[in-house]
Amino acid sequence: MSDFLRPIKLLLLPVLLITAAIYALPFTALIPQQWSFFIPWLPLAISGLLFLVVGFFNFSRILFAGLISLSVWTFLKLDFANSDYRQLALVLMSVNMLLIAFYKERGTYSITGLFRIAFIFCQPGLLVLLYVFKADEFHQLISWPKLLIEGHNVSIPALAVFGGCFLYLLVKLFVQNLLIDAYLLISLVFSGWLLLMPPVTEVQLSLLVSLNQLLLLMALFKRSLSMAYIDELTGLPGRRALNERMVKLGKNYTAAMLDIDFFKKFNDTYGHDVGDQVLRMVAQKIRQVKGGTAYRYGGEEFCILFPSTDIEMAAASLEAVRESVEQASMKVRSKKRTKNNKKGRGLRGTGGGGELVSVTISGGLATARTKTNPLKAADVALYKAKDQGRNRICMPSVS
């Protein structure tokens, strides 16, 4: 359930900000006259800040989305931005956002990154050349059949492309729960709305595009915070997030320490790549614990905090997680499998070769009301579980 709610949480703040901006548009007429010179150039200023920060964090897809948004702003300021050209721009914008969703991070200013930037810049330049030298032929080519929607003519092919890209990004967001997909989806809808229903004044256009760039900047800072607080391998919050949460909870919580049994031996047998897969699988099971929040403590150790929960209720939830991990299994690469990658890909899905493996976990519980550090007390209970044969949950009171 928490995984399903995460995309909604990612979209909530941007949607609220955009809704507030839409309702505030009529009040732009009240903006003082001395601001009228600065506001039309606000998108450039915020974009410059965005591109500068992207250079430090090396998150190129945010840069590409910002370039697309800036291209939409530039396009709408041009004189030839009539209805037919806006439909074509809607198609190009949608396809570019979809491509960005497929891009792998290759560095902002690497050869691949620079090529992608050049690819984005070449498209509006090509449109200008076609408009200048082949205006009549080009206009006939993009005169697509249209629908009338709330007083605006919307091209059917353009609407189909936009809708397809929107659905793909929406499904991808709910399947993978990635922050970048949420903000690409927001930027797609925002830019599409500006192209289909352009604002009445240049001030409104500049303010809305500036908001889109600010949202992308916010995504960049949220990602940097996520890197500091979220464990990259498992997707669980890390030690820093755990320590801060413990301070906020005070003395009203139960702590659990968990450890994968014989994990070092498992790593030696199957290799670290398979070990990483097991860590992700176990983390996914632990994340689903009822009434608690899971954290990666380090190595093969995990921690769960149960706020306002007594130790007996926490033990029941932890036992359910232990059983879930015990019953889970995964197929690992066969040792006899060919080392040739091309041949190996051809064998995938044929049902052979892989060995089914499974792991178990041990756990210990302690309340924050203990005289010692609750994590240390839970760790003592964890080692008691290991001494009693592993694959079990123990509490300090259990002899």
C-alpha positions as CSV (number, residue, x, y, z in Angstrom):
1,M,0.0,0.0,0.0
2,S,2.8,2.4,0.9
3,D,4.4,1.8,-2.6
4,F,1.1,2.7,-4.2
5,L,0.8,5.9,-2.2
6,R,4.4,7.1,-3.0
7,P,3.6,8.3,-6.5
8,I,0.6,10.2,-5.2
9,K,2.8,11.8,-2.5
10,L,5.4,12.7,-5.2
11,L,2.7,14.4,-7.3
12,L,0.8,16.1,-4.5
13,L,2.9,19.2,-3.9
14,P,3.6,20.1,-7.6
15,V,-0.1,19.7,-8.4
16,L,-1.1,21.9,-5.5
17,L,1.4,24.6,-6.6
18,I,0.2,24.5,-10.2
19,T,-3.4,24.7,-9.1
20,A,-2.7,27.7,-6.9
21,A,-0.8,29.3,-9.8
22,I,-3.8,28.8,-12.2
23,Y,-6.2,30.4,-9.7
24,A,-3.7,33.3,-9.2
25,L,-3.4,34.1,-12.9
26,P,-6.2,36.8,-12.9
27,F,-4.3,38.7,-10.2
28,T,-1.2,39.2,-12.5
29,A,-2.8,42.4,-13.6
30,L,-2.1,43.8,-10.1
31,I,1.7,43.3,-10.5
32,P,3.5,46.7,-10.2
33,Q,4.5,48.2,-13.5
34,Q,8.2,48.3,-12.5
35,W,8.2,44.5,-12.5
36,S,7.0,44.3,-16.1
37,F,10.5,44.5,-17.5
38,F,12.0,41.8,-15.3
39,I,9.2,39.1,-15.3
40,P,9.4,38.3,-19.0
41,W,13.0,37.2,-18.5
42,L,12.4,35.3,-15.3
43,P,12.4,31.9,-17.0
44,L,15.9,32.5,-18.3
45,A,17.2,33.5,-14.8
46,I,15.7,30.4,-13.1
47,S,16.8,28.2,-16.0
48,G,20.3,29.5,-15.6
49,L,20.2,28.6,-11.9
50,L,18.8,25.2,-12.7
51,F,21.5,24.4,-15.3
52,L,24.2,25.6,-12.9
53,V,23.0,23.4,-10.1
54,V,22.6,20.4,-12.4
55,G,26.3,20.7,-13.2
56,F,27.1,20.1,-9.5
57,F,24.6,17.2,-9.0
58,N,25.1,15.6,-12.4
59,F,21.4,14.8,-12.9
60,S,21.2,15.2,-16.6
61,R,17.5,14.3,-17.1
62,I,16.4,17.3,-15.1
63,L,18.6,19.4,-17.3
64,F,16.9,18.0,-20.5
65,A,13.4,18.5,-19.1
66,G,14.4,22.1,-18.2
67,L,15.6,22.6,-21.8
68,I,12.3,21.3,-23.2
69,S,10.4,23.7,-20.9
70,L,12.6,26.6,-21.9
71,S,12.1,25.7,-25.6
72,V,8.3,25.8,-25.1
73,W,8.6,29.3,-23.6
74,T,10.8,30.5,-26.5
75,F,8.5,28.9,-29.1
76,L,5.4,30.6,-27.7
77,K,7.1,34.0,-27.7
78,L,7.8,33.7,-31.4
79,D,5.5,35.3,-34.0
80,F,4.9,32.1,-36.0
81,A,3.6,30.1,-33.1
82,N,0.1,29.7,-34.7
83,S,-2.3,26.8,-33.9
84,D,-0.8,24.3,-36.4
85,Y,2.8,24.9,-35.3
86,R,1.7,24.5,-31.7
87,Q,0.3,21.1,-32.4
88,L,3.6,20.1,-34.0
89,A,5.5,21.5,-31.0
90,L,3.2,19.4,-28.7
91,V,4.2,16.3,-30.6
92,L,7.9,17.1,-30.4
93,M,7.7,18.0,-26.7
94,S,5.8,14.8,-25.8
95,V,8.3,12.6,-27.7
96,N,11.2,14.3,-26.1
97,M,9.8,13.9,-22.6
98,L,9.3,10.2,-23.4
99,L,12.9,9.8,-24.6
100,I,14.1,11.5,-21.4
101,A,12.2,8.9,-19.4
102,F,14.2,6.1,-21.3
103,Y,17.6,7.9,-20.9
104,K,20.2,6.4,-18.6
105,E,22.4,8.8,-16.6
106,R,25.5,9.3,-18.7
107,G,26.7,12.6,-17.1
108,T,25.5,16.1,-18.0
109,Y,28.5,17.2,-19.9
110,S,29.8,13.9,-21.1
111,I,29.8,13.1,-24.9
112,T,26.4,11.5,-24.6
113,G,25.0,14.3,-22.5
114,L,26.3,17.0,-24.9
115,F,24.8,15.0,-27.9
116,R,21.4,14.9,-26.2
117,I,21.6,18.6,-25.5
118,A,22.5,19.3,-29.1
119,F,19.6,17.0,-30.2
120,I,17.1,19.2,-28.2
121,F,18.5,22.4,-29.6
122,C,18.5,21.2,-33.2
123,Q,14.7,20.6,-33.3
124,P,13.5,24.3,-32.9
125,G,16.3,25.3,-35.3
126,L,15.0,22.9,-37.9
127,L,11.5,24.2,-37.5
128,V,12.6,27.7,-38.1
129,L,14.5,26.7,-41.2
130,L,11.4,24.9,-42.5
131,Y,9.2,27.9,-41.7
132,V,11.6,30.3,-43.5
133,F,12.4,28.3,-46.6
134,K,9.5,25.8,-47.0
135,A,6.6,27.6,-45.3
136,D,3.8,26.6,-47.7
137,E,4.7,23.0,-48.1
138,F,5.5,22.6,-44.4
139,H,2.2,24.2,-43.4
140,Q,0.2,21.8,-45.6
141,L,2.1,18.9,-44.0
142,I,1.1,19.8,-40.5
143,S,-2.5,20.8,-41.2
144,W,-3.9,17.8,-39.2
145,P,-7.5,17.2,-38.5
146,K,-8.6,18.9,-35.3
147,L,-11.1,18.7,-32.5
148,L,-12.7,21.8,-30.8
149,I,-12.1,21.5,-27.0
150,E,-13.3,24.4,-24.9
151,G,-12.8,26.9,-27.7
152,H,-9.4,25.6,-28.7
153,N,-8.6,23.6,-31.8
154,V,-6.6,20.5,-30.8
155,S,-5.0,18.3,-33.4
156,I,-6.1,14.6,-33.2
157,P,-2.7,13.1,-34.0
158,A,-1.0,15.5,-31.6
159,L,-3.5,14.7,-28.9
160,A,-2.9,11.0,-29.5
161,V,0.9,11.3,-29.2
162,F,0.5,13.4,-26.0
163,G,-2.0,11.0,-24.5
164,G,0.2,8.0,-25.2
165,C,3.3,9.6,-23.6
166,F,1.2,10.7,-20.6
167,L,-0.1,7.2,-20.1
168,Y,3.3,5.6,-20.4
169,L,4.9,8.0,-17.8
170,L,1.9,7.6,-15.5
171,V,2.2,3.8,-15.6
172,K,6.0,3.9,-15.2
173,L,5.6,6.2,-12.2
174,F,3.3,3.8,-10.4
175,V,5.4,0.8,-11.3
176,Q,8.8,2.1,-10.4
177,N,8.0,4.9,-7.9
178,L,10.8,7.2,-9.2
179,L,10.9,10.9,-8.4
180,I,12.2,11.7,-11.9
181,D,9.2,10.1,-13.5
182,A,6.8,12.2,-11.3
183,Y,8.4,15.4,-12.4
184,L,8.7,14.4,-16.0
185,L,5.0,13.7,-15.9
186,I,4.3,17.1,-14.3
187,S,6.5,18.9,-16.9
188,L,4.8,17.0,-19.7
189,V,1.3,18.1,-18.6
190,F,2.4,21.6,-17.8
191,S,4.1,22.2,-21.1
192,G,1.3,20.5,-23.0
193,W,-1.2,22.8,-21.4
194,L,0.8,25.9,-22.3
195,L,1.0,24.8,-25.9
196,L,-2.7,23.9,-26.2
197,M,-4.1,26.9,-24.2
198,P,-1.4,29.6,-24.2
199,P,-1.7,32.3,-21.5
200,V,-3.2,35.6,-22.5
201,T,-0.3,37.8,-21.6
202,E,3.5,37.5,-21.8
203,V,3.7,38.0,-18.0
204,Q,1.4,35.0,-17.3
205,L,3.4,32.8,-19.7
206,S,6.7,33.8,-18.1
207,L,5.4,33.2,-14.6
208,L,4.0,29.7,-15.5
209,V,7.2,28.6,-17.2
210,S,9.2,29.9,-14.3
211,L,7.1,27.8,-12.0
212,N,7.8,24.7,-14.1
213,Q,11.5,25.4,-13.9
214,L,11.2,25.9,-10.1
215,L,9.5,22.5,-9.8
216,L,12.4,20.9,-11.7
217,L,14.8,22.7,-9.4
218,M,12.8,21.3,-6.4
219,A,13.1,17.8,-7.9
220,L,16.8,18.3,-8.1
221,F,17.1,19.2,-4.4
222,K,14.7,16.4,-3.4
223,R,17.0,13.9,-5.2
224,S,20.1,15.3,-3.4
225,L,18.3,14.9,-0.1
226,S,17.2,11.4,-1.1
227,M,20.9,10.5,-1.8
228,A,21.8,11.6,1.7
229,Y,18.9,9.8,3.5
230,I,18.0,6.8,1.2
231,D,20.1,3.7,0.7
232,E,20.7,3.4,-3.0
233,L,20.8,-0.4,-3.2
234,T,17.7,-1.2,-1.2
235,G,15.7,2.0,-1.5
236,L,15.2,2.0,2.3
237,P,16.0,5.0,4.5
238,G,19.6,4.8,5.9
239,R,21.3,5.5,9.2
240,R,21.0,9.3,9.0
241,A,17.2,9.0,8.6
242,L,17.1,6.4,11.4
243,N,19.0,8.6,13.9
244,E,16.8,11.6,13.2
245,R,13.6,9.6,13.5
246,M,14.7,8.2,16.9
247,V,15.2,11.7,18.2
248,K,11.7,12.7,17.1
249,L,10.1,9.6,18.7
250,G,11.5,10.2,22.1
251,K,10.9,7.2,24.4
252,N,7.6,6.0,22.9
253,Y,8.6,3.3,20.4
254,T,9.9,-0.2,20.0
255,A,13.1,-0.9,18.0
256,A,13.9,-4.1,16.1
257,M,17.3,-5.2,14.7
258,L,17.3,-7.7,11.9
259,D,20.1,-9.7,10.2
260,I,20.3,-12.0,7.2
261,D,21.5,-15.4,8.5
262,F,24.8,-16.7,7.1
263,F,24.9,-13.8,4.6
264,K,28.7,-13.7,4.3
265,K,28.7,-17.5,3.5
266,F,26.0,-16.8,0.9
267,N,28.1,-14.1,-0.7
268,D,31.2,-16.3,-0.8
269,T,29.1,-19.0,-2.5
270,Y,27.1,-17.0,-5.1
271,G,29.0,-13.8,-5.4
272,H,28.3,-10.2,-4.5
273,D,25.9,-9.5,-7.4
274,V,23.6,-12.2,-6.2
275,G,24.1,-11.0,-2.6
276,D,22.9,-7.5,-3.7
277,Q,19.8,-9.1,-5.2
278,V,19.1,-10.9,-2.0
279,L,19.5,-7.6,0.0
280,R,17.0,-5.9,-2.3
281,M,14.5,-8.8,-2.0
282,V,14.8,-8.9,1.8
283,A,14.5,-5.1,2.0
284,Q,11.3,-5.3,-0.1
285,K,9.8,-7.8,2.4
286,I,10.9,-5.8,5.5
287,R,9.5,-2.6,4.0
288,Q,6.0,-4.2,4.1
289,V,6.1,-4.6,7.9
290,K,2.8,-3.5,9.6
291,G,3.0,-0.6,12.0
292,G,6.7,0.2,11.5
293,T,9.2,1.9,9.3
294,A,12.2,-0.1,8.0
295,Y,15.8,1.2,7.6
296,R,19.0,-0.2,6.3
297,Y,21.4,-0.2,9.2
298,G,24.5,-1.3,7.3
299,G,25.7,-4.4,5.5
300,E,23.1,-7.2,5.9
301,E,21.6,-5.5,9.0
302,F,18.2,-3.7,9.0
303,C,16.3,-1.8,11.7
304,I,12.6,-1.2,12.2
305,L,11.1,1.4,14.4
306,F,7.5,0.9,15.7
307,P,6.2,4.2,17.0
308,S,3.7,4.0,19.9
309,T,3.7,0.2,19.7
310,D,4.3,-2.2,22.6
311,I,6.8,-5.0,22.2
312,E,4.2,-7.8,21.9
313,M,2.5,-6.1,18.9
314,A,5.8,-5.3,17.3
315,A,6.9,-8.9,17.7
316,A,3.8,-10.2,15.9
317,S,4.5,-7.8,13.0
318,L,8.1,-8.9,12.9
319,E,7.3,-12.6,13.0
320,A,5.1,-12.0,9.9
321,V,8.1,-10.4,8.1
322,R,10.4,-13.3,9.1
323,E,7.9,-15.8,7.6
324,S,7.6,-13.8,4.5
325,V,11.4,-13.8,3.9
326,E,11.6,-17.5,4.7
327,Q,9.0,-18.4,2.1
328,A,10.5,-16.2,-0.6
329,S,13.0,-17.5,-3.1
330,M,14.8,-16.3,-6.2
331,K,16.6,-17.9,-9.1
332,V,20.3,-17.2,-9.5
333,R,22.5,-17.4,-12.6
334,S,23.6,-21.0,-13.3
335,K,27.3,-21.6,-12.9
336,K,27.2,-23.6,-16.1
337,R,25.7,-20.7,-18.1
338,T,27.8,-19.4,-20.9
339,K,29.9,-16.3,-20.3
340,N,29.0,-14.9,-23.7
341,N,26.5,-12.2,-23.1
342,K,24.8,-12.6,-26.5
343,K,24.3,-16.3,-26.0
344,G,23.2,-15.7,-22.4
345,R,20.5,-13.3,-23.4
346,G,19.2,-15.9,-25.9
347,L,18.8,-18.4,-23.1
348,R,16.8,-16.1,-20.9
349,G,13.2,-17.1,-20.4
350,T,13.8,-20.7,-21.6
351,G,13.3,-22.1,-18.1
352,G,16.6,-23.7,-17.5
353,G,19.8,-23.4,-15.5
354,G,19.0,-21.1,-12.6
355,E,19.2,-22.4,-9.0
356,L,16.5,-21.4,-6.6
357,V,17.9,-20.0,-3.4
358,S,16.3,-18.6,-0.2
359,V,17.5,-17.0,3.0
360,T,16.2,-16.5,6.5
361,I,16.5,-13.6,9.0
362,S,16.9,-13.3,12.7
363,G,15.6,-10.4,14.8
364,G,15.7,-8.9,18.2
365,L,13.3,-6.4,19.8
366,A,13.6,-3.8,22.6
367,T,11.6,-0.8,23.8
368,A,12.9,2.7,24.0
369,R,12.1,2.7,27.7
370,T,15.0,0.4,28.5
371,K,17.9,1.9,30.4
372,T,20.4,1.1,27.6
373,N,20.2,2.3,24.0
374,P,17.2,0.6,22.4
375,L,19.2,-0.4,19.4
376,K,21.9,-1.9,21.5
377,A,19.3,-3.8,23.5
378,A,17.6,-5.0,20.3
379,D,21.0,-6.1,19.0
380,V,21.6,-8.1,22.2
381,A,18.2,-9.8,21.6
382,L,19.2,-10.4,17.9
383,Y,22.4,-12.3,19.0
384,K,20.3,-14.3,21.4
385,A,18.1,-15.3,18.4
386,K,21.3,-16.4,16.5
387,D,22.5,-18.4,19.5
388,Q,19.2,-20.2,19.7
389,G,19.5,-21.4,16.1
390,R,18.7,-18.4,13.9
391,N,15.5,-17.8,11.8
392,R,13.6,-16.5,14.8
393,I,12.7,-13.4,16.7
394,C,13.7,-12.8,20.3
395,M,13.0,-10.2,23.0
396,P,15.1,-9.3,26.0
397,S,12.6,-10.9,28.4
398,V,12.9,-14.3,26.7
399,S,15.4,-16.6,28.3
